Amino acid sequence: MIWLVGAAQSQFGTALAGLALSFLVLHQTGSAQQMALTLACTLIPNLLMPFAGVLVDRFPLKWPLIGADLLRGTLQLSVGGLALAWGDVPLWVVNGAALLTGLAGTFASPASSAVVPTLVAPEALARANGLLGSASRGAWLLGTLSGGWIVAQWSPAVAIIGDGLSFLLMAALMGWVRVSRQVEAREAPLNFWGDLRGGIQLMSRSRVLLLAPVIALLLNASLAPVTAILPKLFERLGAQATGYATFVALESLGMLFSGMLLAAAGSRFAPQKVIAAGLMLTAGTYAVMWSCPAVGVLWPSAAVLGFGFGLGNIPFQTLLQQLVPQHFLGRVFSVLGMISSVGMPLSLLLVSPWLDRLPLALWFGTAALAQGLGGLIWLWAMRVEGRVQERSALI
């Protein structure tokens, strides 16, 4: 329960800061390109995530979780405090803080994914992940709505400070969480490459685990430009920060409902099939947004997108936690996180010169094509994996 509450309140603060940071950079520069570069700084440290995953598997899970929250809380309070005092914050300060925040996240992300199987029984994983998804998205929804109001009424700095306080609170709450995982005993000295190779070899034994990072790479690379252009698109449409906040809130509401549905369903549905349904749903929704990029279409589409994202992401967490031995979870989640997330900064760096030149709605079309292609690849991987399992059973 402490983990559930802590994760939810952390998502609340992160939603505040995500919206506030976007508009802080936008108000200072007026450029989608600069917003893309700041987002890229947050994501570039994910290249080091596999090495962080090796350490996550070597040491108690509390260490990276508490340490990352302390660092991220300090950074957010510093940026928010400077913005509150000066009004404008130099971009090198914003981007430097984004880089360090991303570095802390390389440890926190695989550790957070690995901690859930230590808190619940194996048969309860599907319901637990659904409940966590719902609580986190509900908190994100409240944070986004609050963030839009705070940015409009006061300033982005206040919201960023709120995020910093949420990270420090999460670090304090983690002290009371009991993590039952036993760190695997190793007499050999730490060997980054050897330990990492062991995780990759484990993934290579499953077609689903092998193709999952490739699919995630494709999807995230296509979604990065969409993330960067949305605030500017809503300003162009006359909806300003409140309109963008409503979009993100509706997206979170969709994920909230998908998490509630998955928590209620438990293990009744195969995670692989739910993931495929989520990918196809998001592909169709982005196609609609491409054809008609108006506020009246974007808002309801956001709710459908969130529902589709929840159908894809939450069962995938459960699938990995079921397929991967516990002492490999840090490495597997970190390899997956690195490969999938590297597409976002690379995509942003490549397309950032074109974000202010090409029609903004065009990026919805690229996302629709990528989501549809990812769904087809996933369906093919499921079919191949099923045939391999049938042959193994016959043998």
C-alpha positions as CSV (number, residue, x, y, z in Angstrom):
1,M,0.0,0.0,0.0
2,I,2.9,2.4,0.7
3,W,4.4,1.6,-2.7
4,L,1.0,2.2,-4.3
5,V,0.5,5.6,-2.6
6,G,4.1,6.6,-3.2
7,A,4.0,5.8,-6.8
8,A,0.8,7.7,-7.3
9,Q,1.9,10.8,-5.6
10,S,5.2,10.7,-7.6
11,Q,3.2,10.6,-10.8
12,F,1.1,13.5,-9.6
13,G,4.3,15.6,-9.2
14,T,5.8,14.4,-12.5
15,A,2.6,15.4,-14.4
16,L,2.9,18.9,-12.9
17,A,6.5,19.3,-14.0
18,G,6.2,17.8,-17.4
19,L,3.5,20.3,-18.4
20,A,5.3,23.2,-16.7
21,L,8.7,22.5,-18.2
22,S,7.2,22.3,-21.7
23,F,5.7,25.8,-21.3
24,L,8.7,27.2,-19.5
25,V,10.8,26.5,-22.5
26,L,8.1,27.5,-25.0
27,H,7.5,30.8,-23.3
28,Q,11.2,31.6,-23.2
29,T,12.0,30.6,-26.8
30,G,8.7,30.1,-28.7
31,S,10.3,27.2,-30.5
32,A,9.2,23.6,-30.7
33,Q,12.8,22.8,-31.7
34,Q,14.1,24.0,-28.3
35,M,11.4,21.9,-26.6
36,A,12.5,18.9,-28.5
37,L,16.2,19.4,-27.5
38,T,15.2,19.7,-23.8
39,L,13.2,16.4,-24.1
40,A,16.2,14.8,-25.9
41,C,18.5,15.7,-23.0
42,T,16.1,13.9,-20.6
43,L,16.2,10.8,-22.8
44,I,19.8,10.5,-23.9
45,P,21.1,9.0,-20.6
46,N,18.9,6.0,-21.3
47,L,21.8,4.8,-23.5
48,L,23.5,3.9,-20.2
49,M,20.5,2.0,-18.8
50,P,21.8,-1.5,-19.4
51,F,24.8,-0.8,-17.2
52,A,22.4,0.6,-14.6
53,G,20.3,-2.6,-14.9
54,V,23.4,-4.7,-14.0
55,L,23.8,-2.8,-10.8
56,V,20.1,-3.0,-10.0
57,D,20.4,-6.8,-10.2
58,R,23.5,-6.8,-8.0
59,F,22.3,-4.6,-5.1
60,P,19.1,-4.1,-3.0
61,L,16.3,-2.4,-5.0
62,K,15.8,0.3,-2.4
63,W,19.2,1.9,-3.2
64,P,18.5,3.0,-6.8
65,L,14.9,3.9,-6.0
66,I,15.7,6.2,-3.0
67,G,18.9,7.7,-4.5
68,A,17.2,8.5,-7.8
69,D,14.3,10.2,-6.1
70,L,16.6,12.3,-3.9
71,L,18.6,13.5,-6.9
72,R,15.5,14.2,-9.1
73,G,13.8,16.1,-6.2
74,T,16.9,18.3,-5.7
75,L,17.2,19.1,-9.4
76,Q,13.5,20.0,-9.8
77,L,13.6,22.2,-6.7
78,S,16.7,24.0,-8.0
79,V,15.2,24.7,-11.5
80,G,11.9,25.7,-10.0
81,G,13.5,28.0,-7.5
82,L,15.6,29.7,-10.2
83,A,12.6,30.2,-12.4
84,L,10.6,31.6,-9.5
85,A,13.5,34.0,-8.5
86,W,14.6,35.1,-12.0
87,G,11.6,34.5,-14.3
88,D,13.8,33.1,-17.1
89,V,16.2,30.2,-16.6
90,P,19.2,29.8,-19.0
91,L,18.6,26.9,-21.3
92,W,21.9,25.3,-20.4
93,V,20.7,25.1,-16.8
94,V,17.3,23.6,-17.9
95,N,19.0,21.1,-20.3
96,G,21.7,20.2,-17.7
97,A,19.1,19.4,-15.1
98,A,17.1,17.4,-17.7
99,L,20.2,15.4,-18.5
100,L,20.9,14.6,-14.8
101,T,17.2,13.8,-14.2
102,G,17.3,11.4,-17.1
103,L,20.5,9.8,-15.6
104,A,18.7,9.2,-12.3
105,G,15.8,7.7,-14.2
106,T,18.1,5.1,-15.8
107,F,18.4,3.5,-12.3
108,A,14.9,4.1,-11.1
109,S,13.0,2.7,-14.1
110,P,14.3,-0.9,-14.1
111,A,14.2,-1.0,-10.3
112,S,10.6,0.2,-10.3
113,S,9.6,-2.6,-12.7
114,A,11.6,-5.2,-10.8
115,V,10.1,-4.4,-7.4
116,V,6.5,-5.3,-8.1
117,P,7.0,-9.1,-8.2
118,T,8.6,-8.8,-4.8
119,L,5.5,-7.3,-3.3
120,V,2.7,-9.6,-4.6
121,A,2.2,-13.3,-5.3
122,P,2.8,-14.4,-9.0
123,E,-0.8,-15.1,-9.6
124,A,-1.7,-11.5,-8.5
125,L,0.7,-9.8,-10.9
126,A,-1.9,-8.9,-13.6
127,R,-4.2,-7.4,-11.1
128,A,-1.4,-5.6,-9.2
129,N,-0.1,-4.0,-12.4
130,G,-3.6,-3.0,-13.4
131,L,-4.2,-1.4,-10.0
132,L,-0.8,0.4,-10.2
133,G,-1.6,1.6,-13.7
134,S,-5.0,3.0,-12.6
135,A,-3.7,4.7,-9.4
136,S,-0.7,6.2,-11.3
137,R,-2.8,7.5,-14.1
138,G,-5.4,8.8,-11.8
139,A,-2.7,10.8,-10.0
140,W,-1.3,11.9,-13.3
141,L,-4.7,13.1,-14.4
142,L,-5.1,15.2,-11.2
143,G,-1.5,16.5,-11.6
144,T,-2.1,17.5,-15.2
145,L,-5.3,19.3,-14.5
146,S,-3.7,21.0,-11.5
147,G,-0.6,21.8,-13.6
148,G,-2.6,23.5,-16.4
149,W,-4.3,25.7,-13.8
150,I,-1.1,26.5,-11.9
151,V,0.7,27.5,-15.1
152,A,-2.2,29.7,-16.2
153,Q,-2.8,31.3,-12.8
154,W,0.8,31.5,-11.5
155,S,3.8,30.2,-13.3
156,P,5.6,27.0,-14.5
157,A,8.1,27.4,-11.6
158,V,5.5,26.6,-9.0
159,A,4.5,23.4,-10.7
160,I,8.2,22.3,-11.1
161,I,8.8,22.9,-7.3
162,G,5.7,20.8,-6.6
163,D,7.3,17.9,-8.6
164,G,10.6,18.3,-6.6
165,L,8.7,17.9,-3.4
166,S,6.9,14.8,-4.7
167,F,10.2,13.1,-5.4
168,L,11.5,13.8,-1.9
169,L,8.3,12.5,-0.4
170,M,8.6,9.3,-2.5
171,A,12.1,8.8,-1.2
172,A,10.9,9.1,2.4
173,L,8.0,6.7,1.8
174,M,10.4,4.1,0.3
175,G,12.0,3.8,3.7
176,W,8.9,1.9,4.9
177,V,8.5,-0.4,1.9
178,R,9.6,-4.0,2.6
179,V,11.3,-5.5,-0.5
180,S,11.6,-9.3,-0.1
181,R,13.8,-9.9,-3.1
182,Q,17.1,-11.6,-2.1
183,V,20.1,-10.3,-4.1
184,E,21.7,-13.2,-5.9
185,A,24.9,-14.3,-4.2
186,R,27.9,-13.9,-6.4
187,E,31.5,-14.6,-5.5
188,A,32.8,-13.3,-8.8
189,P,33.6,-9.6,-9.0
190,L,31.3,-7.2,-10.8
191,N,31.5,-7.8,-14.5
192,F,29.3,-5.3,-16.4
193,W,29.8,-7.0,-19.8
194,G,29.5,-10.5,-18.5
195,D,26.3,-9.8,-16.5
196,L,24.8,-7.8,-19.3
197,R,25.5,-10.6,-21.8
198,G,23.7,-13.0,-19.5
199,G,20.6,-10.9,-19.7
200,I,20.8,-10.6,-23.5
201,Q,21.2,-14.3,-23.9
202,L,18.1,-14.9,-21.8
203,M,16.1,-12.6,-24.0
204,S,17.3,-14.3,-27.2
205,R,15.6,-17.5,-26.1
206,S,12.2,-16.0,-26.7
207,R,11.0,-14.5,-30.0
208,V,8.6,-12.2,-28.1
209,L,11.4,-10.9,-25.8
210,L,13.7,-10.5,-28.7
211,L,11.3,-8.5,-30.9
212,A,9.8,-6.4,-28.1
213,P,12.6,-3.8,-27.9
214,V,12.6,-3.4,-31.7
215,I,8.9,-2.7,-31.7
216,A,9.2,-0.3,-28.8
217,L,12.1,1.5,-30.6
218,L,9.9,2.0,-33.7
219,L,6.9,3.2,-31.7
220,N,8.8,5.6,-29.4
221,A,10.7,7.1,-32.3
222,S,7.4,8.0,-34.0
223,L,5.8,9.3,-30.9
224,A,8.7,11.7,-30.0
225,P,7.8,14.4,-32.6
226,V,4.1,14.2,-31.5
227,T,5.1,14.9,-27.9
228,A,7.2,17.9,-29.0
229,I,4.6,19.5,-31.3
230,L,1.5,19.2,-29.2
231,P,1.9,22.3,-27.0
232,K,2.6,24.4,-30.0
233,L,-0.3,22.9,-31.9
234,F,-2.7,23.8,-29.1
235,E,-1.4,27.3,-28.9
236,R,-1.9,27.6,-32.7
237,L,-5.5,26.3,-32.3
238,G,-6.1,28.9,-29.6
239,A,-6.5,26.5,-26.7
240,Q,-3.2,27.5,-25.1
241,A,-1.8,25.6,-22.0
242,T,-5.3,24.7,-20.7
243,G,-6.1,22.9,-24.0
244,Y,-2.9,20.9,-23.9
245,A,-3.4,20.1,-20.3
246,T,-6.9,18.8,-21.1
247,F,-5.5,16.6,-23.9
248,V,-2.9,15.1,-21.5
249,A,-5.6,14.7,-18.8
250,L,-8.0,12.9,-21.1
251,E,-5.1,10.6,-22.2
252,S,-4.5,9.8,-18.6
253,L,-8.2,9.2,-18.0
254,G,-8.1,6.6,-20.8
255,M,-5.2,4.9,-19.2
256,L,-7.0,5.0,-15.9
257,F,-10.0,3.1,-17.3
258,S,-7.8,0.6,-19.1
259,G,-5.9,-0.1,-15.8
260,M,-9.2,-0.6,-14.0
261,L,-10.4,-3.0,-16.7
262,L,-7.2,-5.0,-16.6
263,A,-7.2,-5.1,-12.8
264,A,-10.8,-6.4,-12.9
265,A,-10.0,-9.0,-15.6
266,G,-6.9,-10.3,-13.9
267,S,-5.4,-13.2,-15.8
268,R,-8.5,-14.0,-17.9
269,F,-7.0,-12.6,-21.1
270,A,-3.6,-13.5,-22.6
271,P,-1.3,-10.4,-22.3
272,Q,0.0,-10.9,-25.9
273,K,-3.5,-10.5,-27.4
274,V,-4.3,-7.5,-25.3
275,I,-1.0,-5.8,-26.4
276,A,-1.9,-6.4,-30.0
277,A,-5.4,-4.8,-29.5
278,G,-3.8,-1.8,-27.9
279,L,-1.4,-1.2,-30.8
280,M,-4.1,-1.4,-33.4
281,L,-6.4,0.9,-31.4
282,T,-3.7,3.6,-31.1
283,A,-2.8,3.3,-34.8
284,G,-6.4,4.0,-35.8
285,T,-6.7,6.9,-33.4
286,Y,-3.6,8.7,-34.7
287,A,-5.0,8.3,-38.2
288,V,-8.1,10.1,-37.2
289,M,-6.1,12.9,-35.6
290,W,-4.0,13.2,-38.8
291,S,-7.1,13.6,-40.9
292,C,-8.8,16.2,-38.6
293,P,-6.4,18.0,-36.2
294,A,-9.1,20.1,-34.5
295,V,-9.6,20.6,-30.8
296,G,-13.0,18.9,-30.9
297,V,-11.3,15.8,-32.4
298,L,-8.0,15.8,-30.5
299,W,-9.6,15.8,-27.0
300,P,-11.8,12.6,-27.4
301,S,-8.9,11.0,-29.4
302,A,-6.7,11.6,-26.4
303,A,-8.9,9.4,-24.2
304,V,-9.0,6.6,-26.8
305,L,-5.2,6.9,-27.1
306,G,-4.7,6.6,-23.4
307,F,-7.0,3.5,-23.3
308,G,-4.9,1.9,-26.1
309,F,-1.6,2.8,-24.4
310,G,-2.8,1.2,-21.2
311,L,-3.8,-2.0,-23.1
312,G,-0.3,-2.1,-24.6
313,N,1.9,-1.1,-21.6
314,I,0.3,-2.7,-18.5
315,P,0.1,-6.3,-19.9
316,F,3.6,-5.9,-21.2
317,Q,4.9,-5.3,-17.7
318,T,3.1,-8.4,-16.5
319,L,4.3,-10.5,-19.4
320,L,8.0,-9.6,-18.7
321,Q,7.6,-10.2,-15.0
322,Q,6.1,-13.6,-15.8
323,L,8.7,-14.7,-18.4
324,V,11.9,-13.4,-16.7
325,P,13.5,-14.8,-13.6
326,Q,13.6,-12.3,-10.8
327,H,17.3,-11.8,-10.6
328,F,17.4,-10.9,-14.3
329,L,14.6,-8.4,-14.2
330,G,16.8,-5.3,-13.8
331,R,18.9,-6.2,-16.9
332,V,16.0,-7.2,-19.1
333,F,14.0,-4.2,-18.3
334,S,17.0,-1.9,-18.7
335,V,17.9,-3.4,-22.1
336,L,14.3,-3.0,-23.2
337,G,14.2,0.5,-21.8
338,M,17.5,1.6,-23.5
339,I,16.6,0.2,-26.9
340,S,13.1,1.5,-26.9
341,S,13.8,4.9,-25.5
342,V,16.9,5.6,-27.7
343,G,14.5,6.1,-30.6
344,M,13.0,9.2,-28.9
345,P,16.2,11.4,-28.6
346,L,17.5,10.3,-32.0
347,S,14.2,11.0,-33.6
348,L,14.0,14.4,-31.9
349,L,17.5,15.3,-32.9
350,L,16.8,14.3,-36.5
351,V,13.4,15.9,-37.0
352,S,13.8,19.0,-34.7
353,P,14.9,21.2,-37.6
354,W,11.6,20.3,-39.4
355,L,9.2,20.6,-36.6
356,D,8.6,24.3,-37.2
357,R,8.6,23.9,-41.0
358,L,6.3,21.0,-41.8
359,P,2.5,20.9,-41.0
360,L,2.2,19.9,-37.3
361,A,-0.5,17.3,-38.0
362,L,1.8,15.4,-40.3
363,W,3.5,13.8,-37.3
364,F,0.2,12.2,-36.3
365,G,0.3,10.3,-39.6
366,T,3.8,9.0,-38.9
367,A,2.7,7.8,-35.5
368,A,-0.3,6.0,-37.1
369,L,1.9,4.2,-39.5
370,A,4.4,3.2,-36.9
371,Q,1.8,1.9,-34.4
372,G,0.1,-0.1,-37.2
373,L,3.4,-1.6,-38.3
374,G,4.3,-2.4,-34.7
375,G,1.0,-4.2,-34.2
376,L,1.6,-6.3,-37.3
377,I,5.1,-7.3,-36.2
378,W,3.8,-8.2,-32.7
379,L,1.0,-10.4,-34.3
380,W,3.7,-12.1,-36.4
381,A,5.9,-12.7,-33.3
382,M,3.0,-14.2,-31.4
383,R,2.3,-16.6,-34.3
384,V,5.9,-17.7,-34.6
385,E,6.2,-18.1,-30.8
386,G,3.1,-20.3,-30.7
387,R,4.4,-22.6,-33.4
388,V,7.7,-23.0,-31.5
389,Q,5.8,-23.9,-28.3
390,E,3.7,-26.4,-30.2
391,R,6.7,-28.1,-31.7
392,S,8.4,-28.2,-28.2
393,A,5.3,-29.9,-26.8
394,L,5.2,-32.5,-29.5
395,I,8.9,-33.3,-28.9
